[in-house]
Amino acid sequence: MPIYEFACRSCGHRFEELVGSHVGVQAGDVVCPECGAAKAERLISTSYAPLQHQMTPNQRRRAEEKRGIDRGGAKERFKQQRAAEKRAAARRSGGSS
């Protein structure tokens, strides 16, 4: 799904637009969302990472499992943190009484 960056020739507004046959909008049919002019010029975007630097879904999954940042890992870390806080509070209240 190509997302292209455009600049309006009328008002100068810069915006991004999803284009292609799957969304029914071609690059030549894009209109400015600010002023509605059909004078949008497609810009050459340099803000995209080449494919060799992007993580594949499996690489992302393995990294999440390793770091424990998936949803289940976050829940587990929260449970461990709450348990440690409760133990510390019990020690403080038990030792100072």
C-alpha positions as CSV (number, residue, x, y, z in Angstrom):
1,M,0.0,0.0,0.0
2,P,1.9,3.1,-1.1
3,I,1.5,6.2,1.0
4,Y,2.7,9.2,-0.9
5,E,3.6,12.7,0.3
6,F,2.0,15.6,-1.6
7,A,2.2,19.4,-1.5
8,C,-0.7,21.5,-2.8
9,R,0.4,24.0,-5.5
10,S,-2.4,26.4,-4.5
11,C,-2.1,26.7,-0.7
12,G,1.3,24.9,0.0
13,H,-0.2,22.4,2.5
14,R,1.8,19.2,2.8
15,F,0.0,15.9,3.4
16,E,0.2,12.2,2.9
17,E,-2.3,10.1,1.0
18,L,-2.9,6.4,0.5
19,V,-3.2,5.7,-3.2
20,G,-3.7,2.7,-5.4
21,S,-6.3,0.6,-7.1
22,H,-7.2,-1.0,-3.8
23,V,-8.4,2.3,-2.3
24,G,-9.8,3.7,-5.6
25,V,-7.6,6.8,-5.7
26,Q,-4.8,7.3,-8.2
27,A,-1.9,9.7,-7.6
28,G,-3.2,12.0,-10.2
29,D,-6.7,12.2,-8.6
30,V,-5.5,13.4,-5.2
31,V,-7.0,16.7,-3.9
32,C,-5.8,18.9,-1.1
33,P,-7.6,18.3,2.2
34,E,-7.2,21.9,3.2
35,C,-8.4,23.9,0.2
36,G,-9.9,21.1,-2.1
37,A,-7.7,22.0,-5.0
38,A,-6.8,19.3,-7.5
39,K,-3.3,20.8,-7.9
40,A,-1.5,18.4,-5.6
41,E,2.1,17.6,-6.5
42,R,3.6,14.3,-5.4
43,L,6.9,14.7,-3.5
44,I,9.9,12.4,-3.3
45,S,9.9,11.2,0.2
46,T,13.1,10.2,2.0
47,S,11.6,9.1,5.3
48,Y,11.1,5.5,4.6
49,A,13.4,2.7,5.8
50,P,14.7,0.3,3.2
51,L,13.3,-3.2,3.5
52,Q,16.6,-4.7,4.7
53,H,16.4,-2.5,7.8
54,Q,12.9,-3.3,8.7
55,M,12.1,-6.2,11.0
56,T,10.1,-9.1,9.7
57,P,7.1,-10.2,11.7
58,N,9.0,-13.2,13.1
59,Q,12.0,-11.0,14.1
60,R,9.6,-8.6,15.8
61,R,7.9,-11.5,17.6
62,R,11.2,-12.9,18.8
63,A,12.3,-9.5,20.0
64,E,9.1,-9.0,21.9
65,E,9.4,-12.5,23.5
66,K,13.0,-11.8,24.4
67,R,12.3,-8.4,26.0
68,G,8.9,-9.4,27.4
69,I,7.2,-6.4,25.7
70,D,4.2,-8.3,24.3
71,R,0.9,-7.9,26.0
72,G,1.3,-11.0,28.2
73,G,4.8,-9.9,29.2
74,A,3.5,-6.5,30.3
75,K,0.8,-8.1,32.5
76,E,3.4,-10.4,34.1
77,R,5.8,-7.5,34.8
78,F,2.9,-5.5,36.3
79,K,2.0,-8.4,38.6
80,Q,5.6,-8.8,39.7
81,Q,5.9,-5.1,40.4
82,R,2.7,-5.0,42.4
83,A,3.8,-8.1,44.4
84,A,7.2,-6.4,45.2
85,E,5.5,-3.2,46.3
86,K,3.1,-5.2,48.6
87,R,6.1,-7.1,50.1
88,A,8.0,-3.9,50.7
89,A,4.9,-2.3,52.3
90,A,4.4,-5.3,54.5
91,R,8.1,-5.2,55.6
92,R,7.8,-1.5,56.4
93,S,4.6,-1.9,58.4
94,G,5.8,-5.0,60.2
95,G,9.2,-3.7,61.1
96,S,8.1,-0.3,62.4
97,S,5.2,-1.6,64.7
